[in-house]
Each structure stands twice: as C-alpha cells, then as structure tokens.
Amino acid sequence: MNVECPTCKKSVAWIDSNTYRPFCSERCKLIDLGAWANEEYRVPAENSSPDDLDQGDQGDEFTRH
Ligand SMILES: [Zn+2]
C-alpha cells in the first residue's frame, strides 16, 4: 500500500519500517508540522559542522581570557 507524502506528494510505502509515514522523510514531516519555521530545524546537520568549529574556537578564546 502506498500513500502520498503530504508535503512533497511523493509516493510513500505505508510500512512499519517507515517511521515517518505518511511522510517520505523526517524532513517532510517537520515541514508539515511547521517545525521549519523554528530556527532550530533550519540548519541541516551537514552545514552545522563549520559553525560548531567556529564556536569551539571562540569558546577556547573565552576560556583563555
Ligand atoms: Zn516528502
């Protein structure tokens, strides 16, 4: 059995292993819930690494001072 993802209209298999059904992915689920309006969900994990490194450097600076 397949359903349409409410967010992107992609065909999604309605199976127990699909944690995000009826959505195709966690991203579409979050979009539908309006969570992406929240800044916390706007930055993908991949892009957060450089920011984390910058913050880490700043943290060291503060610690030294
Ligand atoms: Zn989707």
N, CA, C, O and the ligand as a Tripos MOL2 file, in Angstrom:
@<TRIPOS>MOLECULE
protein
  261   259    66     0     0
PROTEIN
NO_CHARGES

@<TRIPOS>ATOM
      1 N           0.8380   -1.1980    0.0000 N.3       1 MET1
      2 CA          0.0000    0.0000    0.0000 C.3       1 MET1
      3 C           0.8710    1.2450    0.0000 C.2       1 MET1
      4 O           1.8240    1.3490    0.7710 O.2       1 MET1
      5 N           0.5400    2.1730   -0.8570 N.am      2 ASN2
      6 CA          1.2910    3.4260   -0.9200 C.3       2 ASN2
      7 C           0.3880    4.6190   -0.6360 C.2       2 ASN2
      8 O          -0.8070    4.6020   -0.9330 O.2       2 ASN2
      9 N           0.9830    5.6480   -0.0580 N.am      3 VAL3
     10 CA          0.2590    6.8990    0.1700 C.3       3 VAL3
     11 C           1.0920    8.0360   -0.4000 C.2       3 VAL3
     12 O           2.2670    7.8490   -0.7160 O.2       3 VAL3
     13 N           0.4910    9.2100   -0.5330 N.am      4 GLU4
     14 CA          1.2330   10.3800   -0.9790 C.3       4 GLU4
     15 C           1.7890   11.1290    0.2190 C.2       4 GLU4
     16 O           1.0800   11.3790    1.1930 O.2       4 GLU4
     17 N           3.0530   11.4800    0.1370 N.am      5 CYS5
     18 CA          3.6200   12.3320    1.1710 C.3       5 CYS5
     19 C           2.8700   13.6660    1.1510 C.2       5 CYS5
     20 O           2.8180   14.3200    0.1100 O.2       5 CYS5
     21 N           2.2950   14.0780    2.2700 N.am      6 PRO6
     22 CA          1.5100   15.3210    2.3150 C.3       6 PRO6
     23 C           2.3370   16.5500    1.9510 C.2       6 PRO6
     24 O           1.7850   17.5630    1.5200 O.2       6 PRO6
     25 N           3.6340   16.4700    2.1180 N.am      7 THR7
     26 CA          4.4820   17.6320    1.8850 C.3       7 THR7
     27 C           4.9560   17.7120    0.4370 C.2       7 THR7
     28 O           4.8210   18.7610   -0.1930 O.2       7 THR7
     29 N           5.5030   16.6350   -0.0980 N.am      8 CYS8
     30 CA          6.1030   16.7070   -1.4330 C.3       8 CYS8
     31 C           5.3710   15.8510   -2.4480 C.2       8 CYS8
     32 O           5.7640   15.8130   -3.6130 O.2       8 CYS8
     33 N           4.3000   15.1550   -2.0300 N.am      9 LYS9
     34 CA          3.4500   14.3760   -2.9260 C.3       9 LYS9
     35 C           4.1450   13.1530   -3.5180 C.2       9 LYS9
     36 O           3.6480   12.5490   -4.4690 O.2       9 LYS9
     37 N           5.2810   12.7950   -2.9580 N.am     10 LYS10
     38 CA          5.9750   11.6080   -3.4190 C.3      10 LYS10
     39 C           5.2460   10.3720   -2.9020 C.2      10 LYS10
     40 O           4.6610   10.3960   -1.8190 O.2      10 LYS10
     41 N           5.2840    9.3010   -3.6740 N.am     11 SER11
     42 CA          4.6470    8.0640   -3.2540 C.3      11 SER11
     43 C           5.4500    7.4230   -2.1240 C.2      11 SER11
     44 O           6.6590    7.2210   -2.2430 O.2      11 SER11
     45 N           4.7640    7.1080   -1.0330 N.am     12 VAL12
     46 CA          5.4390    6.5590    0.1440 C.3      12 VAL12
     47 C           4.8310    5.2070    0.5000 C.2      12 VAL12
     48 O           3.6090    5.0690    0.5600 O.2      12 VAL12
     49 N           5.6750    4.2210    0.7330 N.am     13 ALA13
     50 CA          5.1860    2.9050    1.1170 C.3      13 ALA13
     51 C           4.7060    2.9430    2.5640 C.2      13 ALA13
     52 O           5.4370    3.3700    3.4570 O.2      13 ALA13
     53 N           3.4730    2.4930    2.7900 N.am     14 TRP14
     54 CA          2.9100    2.5040    4.1470 C.3      14 TRP14
     55 C           3.3150    1.2090    4.8440 C.2      14 TRP14
     56 O           2.5720    0.2280    4.8630 O.2      14 TRP14
     57 N           4.5190    1.2380    5.4150 N.am     15 ILE15
     58 CA          5.0500    0.0500    6.0840 C.3      15 ILE15
     59 C           5.5660    0.4340    7.4620 C.2      15 ILE15
     60 O           5.9030    1.5910    7.7170 O.2      15 ILE15
     61 N           5.6210   -0.5590    8.3470 N.am     16 ASP16
     62 CA          6.0220   -0.2930    9.7310 C.3      16 ASP16
     63 C           7.4230    0.3040    9.8120 C.2      16 ASP16
     64 O           7.7160    1.1090   10.6970 O.2      16 ASP16
     65 N           8.2830   -0.1000    8.8790 N.am     17 SER17
     66 CA          9.6640    0.3660    8.9380 C.3      17 SER17
     67 C           9.7990    1.8320    8.5300 C.2      17 SER17
     68 O          10.8370    2.4540    8.7560 O.2      17 SER17
     69 N           8.7360    2.3800    7.9240 N.am     18 ASN18
     70 CA          8.7710    3.8030    7.5760 C.3      18 ASN18
     71 C           8.2870    4.6140    8.7690 C.2      18 ASN18
     72 O           7.0870    4.8140    8.9610 O.2      18 ASN18
     73 N           9.2420    5.0750    9.5630 N.am     19 THR19
     74 CA          8.9290    5.7830   10.8020 C.3      19 THR19
     75 C           8.1430    7.0590   10.5520 C.2      19 THR19
     76 O           7.3890    7.5110   11.4130 O.2      19 THR19
     77 N           8.3200    7.6400    9.3700 N.am     20 TYR20
     78 CA          7.7830    8.9810    9.1300 C.3      20 TYR20
     79 C           6.4880    8.9700    8.3360 C.2      20 TYR20
     80 O           5.9840   10.0270    7.9590 O.2      20 TYR20
     81 N           5.9360    7.7670    8.0730 N.am     21 ARG21
     82 CA          4.6990    7.7360    7.3070 C.3      21 ARG21
     83 C           3.6050    8.5730    7.9750 C.2      21 ARG21
     84 O           3.5780    8.6000    9.2060 O.2      21 ARG21
     85 N           2.7320    9.2330    7.2920 N.am     22 PRO22
     86 CA          2.6210    9.1660    5.8200 C.3      22 PRO22
     87 C           3.6380   10.0190    5.0810 C.2      22 PRO22
     88 O           3.5430   10.1750    3.8640 O.2      22 PRO22
     89 N           4.6120   10.5750    5.7970 N.am     23 PHE23
     90 CA          5.6120   11.3930    5.1190 C.3      23 PHE23
     91 C           6.7280   10.5150    4.5780 C.2      23 PHE23
     92 O           6.9330    9.3990    5.0550 O.2      23 PHE23
     93 N           7.4680   11.0300    3.5580 N.am     24 CYS24
     94 CA          8.5280   10.2370    2.9430 C.3      24 CYS24
     95 C           9.8050   10.3290    3.7550 C.2      24 CYS24
     96 O          10.6990    9.4970    3.5980 O.2      24 CYS24
     97 N           9.9060   11.3300    4.6210 N.am     25 SER25
     98 CA         11.1440   11.5230    5.3600 C.3      25 SER25
     99 C          10.8830   12.3930    6.5780 C.2      25 SER25
    100 O           9.8320   13.0210    6.6940 O.2      25 SER25
    101 N          11.8490   12.4210    7.4780 N.am     26 GLU26
    102 CA         11.7180   13.2710    8.6600 C.3      26 GLU26
    103 C          11.5920   14.7360    8.2530 C.2      26 GLU26
    104 O          10.8660   15.5110    8.8750 O.2      26 GLU26
    105 N          12.3210   15.1000    7.1870 N.am     27 ARG27
    106 CA         12.3110   16.4840    6.7210 C.3      27 ARG27
    107 C          10.8980   16.9090    6.3420 C.2      27 ARG27
    108 O          10.4310   17.9740    6.7460 O.2      27 ARG27
    109 N          10.2100   16.0500    5.5490 N.am     28 CYS28
    110 CA          8.8580   16.3950    5.1280 C.3      28 CYS28
    111 C           7.9170   16.4390    6.3290 C.2      28 CYS28
    112 O           6.9970   17.2570    6.3710 O.2      28 CYS28
    113 N           8.1420   15.5730    7.2910 N.am     29 LYS29
    114 CA          7.3040   15.5760    8.4830 C.3      29 LYS29
    115 C           7.4690   16.8880    9.2440 C.2      29 LYS29
    116 O           6.4940   17.4870    9.6970 O.2      29 LYS29
    117 N           8.7160   17.3190    9.3750 N.am     30 LEU30
    118 CA          8.9890   18.5590   10.1010 C.3      30 LEU30
    119 C           8.3980   19.7520    9.3640 C.2      30 LEU30
    120 O           7.8600   20.6690    9.9840 O.2      30 LEU30
    121 N           8.5020   19.7360    8.0340 N.am     31 ILE31
    122 CA          7.9430   20.8310    7.2440 C.3      31 ILE31
    123 C           6.4440   20.9070    7.4730 C.2      31 ILE31
    124 O           5.8910   21.9880    7.6770 O.2      31 ILE31
    125 N           5.7890   19.7480    7.4380 N.am     32 ASP32
    126 CA          4.3390   19.7370    7.5970 C.3      32 ASP32
    127 C           3.9430   20.1950    8.9930 C.2      32 ASP32
    128 O           2.9110   20.8460    9.1580 O.2      32 ASP32
    129 N           4.7170   19.8780    9.9630 N.am     33 LEU33
    130 CA          4.4140   20.2740   11.3370 C.3      33 LEU33
    131 C           4.7220   21.7490   11.5850 C.2      33 LEU33
    132 O           4.3990   22.2980   12.6380 O.2      33 LEU33
    133 N           5.3560   22.3800   10.5880 N.am     34 GLY34
    134 CA          5.6970   23.7830   10.7490 C.3      34 GLY34
    135 C           6.9640   23.9840   11.5520 C.2      34 GLY34
    136 O           7.3030   25.1050   11.9280 O.2      34 GLY34
    137 N           7.6610   22.8920   11.8110 N.am     35 ALA35
    138 CA          8.8520   22.9860   12.6370 C.3      35 ALA35
    139 C           9.9510   23.7800   11.9400 C.2      35 ALA35
    140 O          10.8160   24.3550   12.6010 O.2      35 ALA35
    141 N           9.9200   23.8150   10.6010 N.am     36 TRP36
    142 CA         10.9830   24.5170    9.8840 C.3      36 TRP36
    143 C          10.8510   26.0200   10.0300 C.2      36 TRP36
    144 O          11.7630   26.7560    9.6530 O.2      36 TRP36
    145 N           9.7440   26.4890   10.5660 N.am     37 ALA37
    146 CA          9.6230   27.9080   10.8770 C.3      37 ALA37
    147 C          10.4830   28.2340   12.0900 C.2      37 ALA37
    148 O          10.8330   29.3860   12.3440 O.2      37 ALA37
    149 N          10.8100   27.1830   12.8270 N.am     38 ASN38
    150 CA         11.6510   27.3390   14.0040 C.3      38 ASN38
    151 C          13.1190   27.2790   13.5730 C.2      38 ASN38
    152 O          13.5100   26.3420   12.8760 O.2      38 ASN38
    153 N          13.9130   28.2250   13.9590 N.am     39 GLU39
    154 CA         15.3040   28.3040   13.5350 C.3      39 GLU39
    155 C          16.0800   27.0270   13.8590 C.2      39 GLU39
    156 O          17.0310   26.6860   13.1560 O.2      39 GLU39
    157 N          15.6880   26.3350   14.8950 N.am     40 GLU40
    158 CA         16.4280   25.1460   15.3130 C.3      40 GLU40
    159 C          16.4990   24.1000   14.2200 C.2      40 GLU40
    160 O          17.4680   23.3450   14.1430 O.2      40 GLU40
    161 N          15.4890   24.0490   13.3800 N.am     41 TYR41
    162 CA         15.4190   22.9990   12.3680 C.3      41 TYR41
    163 C          15.8780   23.4690   10.9970 C.2      41 TYR41
    164 O          15.8180   22.6990   10.0390 O.2      41 TYR41
    165 N          16.3310   24.7040   10.8740 N.am     42 ARG42
    166 CA         16.6360   25.2460    9.5540 C.3      42 ARG42
    167 C          18.0130   24.8540    9.0740 C.2      42 ARG42
    168 O          18.2370   24.7990    7.8640 O.2      42 ARG42
    169 N          18.9320   24.5830    9.9540 N.am     43 VAL43
    170 CA         20.2920   24.2630    9.5410 C.3      43 VAL43
    171 C          20.4730   22.7490    9.4940 C.2      43 VAL43
    172 O          20.3730   22.0770   10.5200 O.2      43 VAL43
    173 N          20.7400   22.2120    8.2990 N.am     44 PRO44
    174 CA         20.9830   20.7640    8.1900 C.3      44 PRO44
    175 C          22.2220   20.3690    8.9710 C.2      44 PRO44
    176 O          23.1220   21.1850    9.1740 O.2      44 PRO44
    177 N          22.2710   19.1330    9.4050 N.am     45 ALA45
    178 CA         23.3720   18.6600   10.2270 C.3      45 ALA45
    179 C          24.7130   18.8480    9.5200 C.2      45 ALA45
    180 O          25.7090   19.1840   10.1590 O.2      45 ALA45
    181 N          24.7420   18.6310    8.1990 N.am     46 GLU46
    182 CA         25.9980   18.7160    7.4590 C.3      46 GLU46
    183 C          26.5980   20.1080    7.5450 C.2      46 GLU46
    184 O          27.8160   20.2550    7.6480 O.2      46 GLU46
    185 N          25.7480   21.1380    7.5030 N.am     47 ASN47
    186 CA         26.2410   22.5040    7.4940 C.3      47 ASN47
    187 C          26.5450   23.0330    8.8850 C.2      47 ASN47
    188 O          27.0860   24.1300    9.0270 O.2      47 ASN47
    189 N          26.2040   22.2650    9.9120 N.am     48 SER48
    190 CA         26.3960   22.7660   11.2630 C.3      48 SER48
    191 C          27.8330   22.5640   11.7320 C.2      48 SER48
    192 O          28.2560   23.1840   12.7090 O.2      48 SER48
    193 N          28.5920   21.7010   11.0450 N.am     49 SER49
    194 CA         29.9520   21.4070   11.4840 C.3      49 SER49
    195 C          30.8450   22.6440   11.4990 C.2      49 SER49
    196 O          31.4910   22.9090   12.5130 O.2      49 SER49
    197 N          30.9040   23.4200   10.3940 N.am     50 PRO50
    198 CA         31.7540   24.6340   10.4160 C.3      50 PRO50
    199 C          31.3540   25.5820   11.5350 C.2      50 PRO50
    200 O          32.2210   26.1520   12.1980 O.2      50 PRO50
    201 N          30.0710   25.7600   11.7530 N.am     51 ASP51
    202 CA         29.6090   26.6310   12.8230 C.3      51 ASP51
    203 C          30.0740   26.1160   14.1750 C.2      51 ASP51
    204 O          30.4950   26.8860   15.0390 O.2      51 ASP51
    205 N          29.9910   24.8020   14.3440 N.am     52 ASP52
    206 CA         30.4080   24.2180   15.6130 C.3      52 ASP52
    207 C          31.8920   24.4710   15.8450 C.2      52 ASP52
    208 O          32.3080   24.7750   16.9630 O.2      52 ASP52
    209 N          32.7000   24.3430   14.7700 N.am     53 LEU53
    210 CA         34.1260   24.5740   14.8930 C.3      53 LEU53
    211 C          34.3920   26.0230   15.2730 C.2      53 LEU53
    212 O          35.2120   26.2980   16.1490 O.2      53 LEU53
    213 N          33.6910   26.9640   14.6080 N.am     54 ASP54
    214 CA         33.8770   28.3750   14.9300 C.3      54 ASP54
    215 C          33.5420   28.6440   16.3890 C.2      54 ASP54
    216 O          34.2790   29.3340   17.0930 O.2      54 ASP54
    217 N          32.4340   28.0980   16.8250 N.am     55 GLN55
    218 CA         32.0060   28.3090   18.2040 C.3      55 GLN55
    219 C          33.0200   27.6790   19.1670 C.2      55 GLN55
    220 O          33.2710   28.2020   20.2520 O.2      55 GLN55
    221 N          33.5920   26.5520   18.7510 N.am     56 GLY56
    222 CA         34.5830   25.8950   19.5950 C.3      56 GLY56
    223 C          35.8050   26.7810   19.7650 C.2      56 GLY56
    224 O          36.3310   26.9110   20.8710 O.2      56 GLY56
    225 N          36.2730   27.4100   18.6430 N.am     57 ASP57
    226 CA         37.4190   28.3030   18.7200 C.3      57 ASP57
    227 C          37.1310   29.4670   19.6550 C.2      57 ASP57
    228 O          37.9540   29.8240   20.4980 O.2      57 ASP57
    229 N          35.9490   30.0540   19.4930 N.am     58 GLN58
    230 CA         35.5750   31.1840   20.3410 C.3      58 GLN58
    231 C          35.5500   30.7430   21.7990 C.2      58 GLN58
    232 O          35.9660   31.4810   22.6920 O.2      58 GLN58
    233 N          35.0550   29.5260   22.0240 N.am     59 GLY59
    234 CA         34.9920   29.0230   23.3900 C.3      59 GLY59
    235 C          36.3830   28.9540   24.0060 C.2      59 GLY59
    236 O          36.5740   29.3090   25.1690 O.2      59 GLY59
    237 N          37.3760   28.4840   23.1990 N.am     60 ASP60
    238 CA         38.7380   28.4200   23.7120 C.3      60 ASP60
    239 C          39.2520   29.8100   24.0620 C.2      60 ASP60
    240 O          39.8840   30.0110   25.0990 O.2      60 ASP60
    241 N          38.9690   30.7770   23.1710 N.am     61 GLU61
    242 CA         39.4070   32.1470   23.4320 C.3      61 GLU61
    243 C          38.8750   32.6390   24.7660 C.2      61 GLU61
    244 O          39.6130   33.1940   25.5800 O.2      61 GLU61
    245 N          37.6080   32.4320   24.9730 N.am     62 PHE62
    246 CA         36.9840   32.9060   26.2070 C.3      62 PHE62
    247 C          37.5970   32.1990   27.4200 C.2      62 PHE62
    248 O          37.7940   32.7980   28.4770 O.2      62 PHE62
    249 N          37.8920   30.9140   27.2360 N.am     63 THR63
    250 CA         38.4410   30.1530   28.3560 C.3      63 THR63
    251 C          39.8310   30.6970   28.7350 C.2      63 THR63
    252 O          40.1690   30.8120   29.9130 O.2      63 THR63
    253 N          40.6250   31.0290   27.7000 N.am     64 ARG64
    254 CA         41.9680   31.5350   27.9580 C.3      64 ARG64
    255 C          41.9150   32.8910   28.6620 C.2      64 ARG64
    256 O          42.7020   33.1560   29.5710 O.2      64 ARG64
    257 N          40.9750   33.7520   28.2360 N.am     65 HIS65
    258 CA         40.8550   35.0480   28.8790 C.3      65 HIS65
    259 C          40.2000   34.8820   30.2310 C.2      65 HIS65
    260 O          40.0020   35.8640   30.9460 O.2      65 HIS65
    261 ZN          8.0030   14.0870    1.1720 Zn       66 ZN66
@<TRIPOS>BOND
     1     1     2 1
     2     2     3 1
     3     3     4 2
     4     3     5 am
     5     5     6 1
     6     6     7 1
     7     7     8 2
     8     7     9 am
     9     9    10 1
    10    10    11 1
    11    11    12 2
    12    11    13 am
    13    13    14 1
    14    14    15 1
    15    15    16 2
    16    15    17 am
    17    17    18 1
    18    18    19 1
    19    19    20 2
    20    19    21 am
    21    21    22 1
    22    22    23 1
    23    23    24 2
    24    23    25 am
    25    25    26 1
    26    26    27 1
    27    27    28 2
    28    27    29 am
    29    29    30 1
    30    30    31 1
    31    31    32 2
    32    31    33 am
    33    33    34 1
    34    34    35 1
    35    35    36 2
    36    35    37 am
    37    37    38 1
    38    38    39 1
    39    39    40 2
    40    39    41 am
    41    41    42 1
    42    42    43 1
    43    43    44 2
    44    43    45 am
    45    45    46 1
    46    46    47 1
    47    47    48 2
    48    47    49 am
    49    49    50 1
    50    50    51 1
    51    51    52 2
    52    51    53 am
    53    53    54 1
    54    54    55 1
    55    55    56 2
    56    55    57 am
    57    57    58 1
    58    58    59 1
    59    59    60 2
    60    59    61 am
    61    61    62 1
    62    62    63 1
    63    63    64 2
    64    63    65 am
    65    65    66 1
    66    66    67 1
    67    67    68 2
    68    67    69 am
    69    69    70 1
    70    70    71 1
    71    71    72 2
    72    71    73 am
    73    73    74 1
    74    74    75 1
    75    75    76 2
    76    75    77 am
    77    77    78 1
    78    78    79 1
    79    79    80 2
    80    79    81 am
    81    81    82 1
    82    82    83 1
    83    83    84 2
    84    83    85 am
    85    85    86 1
    86    86    87 1
    87    87    88 2
    88    87    89 am
    89    89    90 1
    90    90    91 1
    91    91    92 2
    92    91    93 am
    93    93    94 1
    94    94    95 1
    95    95    96 2
    96    95    97 am
    97    97    98 1
    98    98    99 1
    99    99   100 2
   100    99   101 am
   101   101   102 1
   102   102   103 1
   103   103   104 2
   104   103   105 am
   105   105   106 1
   106   106   107 1
   107   107   108 2
   108   107   109 am
   109   109   110 1
   110   110   111 1
   111   111   112 2
   112   111   113 am
   113   113   114 1
   114   114   115 1
   115   115   116 2
   116   115   117 am
   117   117   118 1
   118   118   119 1
   119   119   120 2
   120   119   121 am
   121   121   122 1
   122   122   123 1
   123   123   124 2
   124   123   125 am
   125   125   126 1
   126   126   127 1
   127   127   128 2
   128   127   129 am
   129   129   130 1
   130   130   131 1
   131   131   132 2
   132   131   133 am
   133   133   134 1
   134   134   135 1
   135   135   136 2
   136   135   137 am
   137   137   138 1
   138   138   139 1
   139   139   140 2
   140   139   141 am
   141   141   142 1
   142   142   143 1
   143   143   144 2
   144   143   145 am
   145   145   146 1
   146   146   147 1
   147   147   148 2
   148   147   149 am
   149   149   150 1
   150   150   151 1
   151   151   152 2
   152   151   153 am
   153   153   154 1
   154   154   155 1
   155   155   156 2
   156   155   157 am
   157   157   158 1
   158   158   159 1
   159   159   160 2
   160   159   161 am
   161   161   162 1
   162   162   163 1
   163   163   164 2
   164   163   165 am
   165   165   166 1
   166   166   167 1
   167   167   168 2
   168   167   169 am
   169   169   170 1
   170   170   171 1
   171   171   172 2
   172   171   173 am
   173   173   174 1
   174   174   175 1
   175   175   176 2
   176   175   177 am
   177   177   178 1
   178   178   179 1
   179   179   180 2
   180   179   181 am
   181   181   182 1
   182   182   183 1
   183   183   184 2
   184   183   185 am
   185   185   186 1
   186   186   187 1
   187   187   188 2
   188   187   189 am
   189   189   190 1
   190   190   191 1
   191   191   192 2
   192   191   193 am
   193   193   194 1
   194   194   195 1
   195   195   196 2
   196   195   197 am
   197   197   198 1
   198   198   199 1
   199   199   200 2
   200   199   201 am
   201   201   202 1
   202   202   203 1
   203   203   204 2
   204   203   205 am
   205   205   206 1
   206   206   207 1
   207   207   208 2
   208   207   209 am
   209   209   210 1
   210   210   211 1
   211   211   212 2
   212   211   213 am
   213   213   214 1
   214   214   215 1
   215   215   216 2
   216   215   217 am
   217   217   218 1
   218   218   219 1
   219   219   220 2
   220   219   221 am
   221   221   222 1
   222   222   223 1
   223   223   224 2
   224   223   225 am
   225   225   226 1
   226   226   227 1
   227   227   228 2
   228   227   229 am
   229   229   230 1
   230   230   231 1
   231   231   232 2
   232   231   233 am
   233   233   234 1
   234   234   235 1
   235   235   236 2
   236   235   237 am
   237   237   238 1
   238   238   239 1
   239   239   240 2
   240   239   241 am
   241   241   242 1
   242   242   243 1
   243   243   244 2
   244   243   245 am
   245   245   246 1
   246   246   247 1
   247   247   248 2
   248   247   249 am
   249   249   250 1
   250   250   251 1
   251   251   252 2
   252   251   253 am
   253   253   254 1
   254   254   255 1
   255   255   256 2
   256   255   257 am
   257   257   258 1
   258   258   259 1
   259   259   260 2
@<TRIPOS>SUBSTRUCTURE
     1 MET1         2 RESIDUE 1 A MET
     2 ASN2         6 RESIDUE 1 A ASN
     3 VAL3        10 RESIDUE 1 A VAL
     4 GLU4        14 RESIDUE 1 A GLU
     5 CYS5        18 RESIDUE 1 A CYS
     6 PRO6        22 RESIDUE 1 A PRO
     7 THR7        26 RESIDUE 1 A THR
     8 CYS8        30 RESIDUE 1 A CYS
     9 LYS9        34 RESIDUE 1 A LYS
    10 LYS10       38 RESIDUE 1 A LYS
    11 SER11       42 RESIDUE 1 A SER
    12 VAL12       46 RESIDUE 1 A VAL
    13 ALA13       50 RESIDUE 1 A ALA
    14 TRP14       54 RESIDUE 1 A TRP
    15 ILE15       58 RESIDUE 1 A ILE
    16 ASP16       62 RESIDUE 1 A ASP
    17 SER17       66 RESIDUE 1 A SER
    18 ASN18       70 RESIDUE 1 A ASN
    19 THR19       74 RESIDUE 1 A THR
    20 TYR20       78 RESIDUE 1 A TYR
    21 ARG21       82 RESIDUE 1 A ARG
    22 PRO22       86 RESIDUE 1 A PRO
    23 PHE23       90 RESIDUE 1 A PHE
    24 CYS24       94 RESIDUE 1 A CYS
    25 SER25       98 RESIDUE 1 A SER
    26 GLU26      102 RESIDUE 1 A GLU
    27 ARG27      106 RESIDUE 1 A ARG
    28 CYS28      110 RESIDUE 1 A CYS
    29 LYS29      114 RESIDUE 1 A LYS
    30 LEU30      118 RESIDUE 1 A LEU
    31 ILE31      122 RESIDUE 1 A ILE
    32 ASP32      126 RESIDUE 1 A ASP
    33 LEU33      130 RESIDUE 1 A LEU
    34 GLY34      134 RESIDUE 1 A GLY
    35 ALA35      138 RESIDUE 1 A ALA
    36 TRP36      142 RESIDUE 1 A TRP
    37 ALA37      146 RESIDUE 1 A ALA
    38 ASN38      150 RESIDUE 1 A ASN
    39 GLU39      154 RESIDUE 1 A GLU
    40 GLU40      158 RESIDUE 1 A GLU
    41 TYR41      162 RESIDUE 1 A TYR
    42 ARG42      166 RESIDUE 1 A ARG
    43 VAL43      170 RESIDUE 1 A VAL
    44 PRO44      174 RESIDUE 1 A PRO
    45 ALA45      178 RESIDUE 1 A ALA
    46 GLU46      182 RESIDUE 1 A GLU
    47 ASN47      186 RESIDUE 1 A ASN
    48 SER48      190 RESIDUE 1 A SER
    49 SER49      194 RESIDUE 1 A SER
    50 PRO50      198 RESIDUE 1 A PRO
    51 ASP51      202 RESIDUE 1 A ASP
    52 ASP52      206 RESIDUE 1 A ASP
    53 LEU53      210 RESIDUE 1 A LEU
    54 ASP54      214 RESIDUE 1 A ASP
    55 GLN55      218 RESIDUE 1 A GLN
    56 GLY56      222 RESIDUE 1 A GLY
    57 ASP57      226 RESIDUE 1 A ASP
    58 GLN58      230 RESIDUE 1 A GLN
    59 GLY59      234 RESIDUE 1 A GLY
    60 ASP60      238 RESIDUE 1 A ASP
    61 GLU61      242 RESIDUE 1 A GLU
    62 PHE62      246 RESIDUE 1 A PHE
    63 THR63      250 RESIDUE 1 A THR
    64 ARG64      254 RESIDUE 1 A ARG
    65 HIS65      258 RESIDUE 1 A HIS
    66 ZN66       261 GROUP 0 **** ****
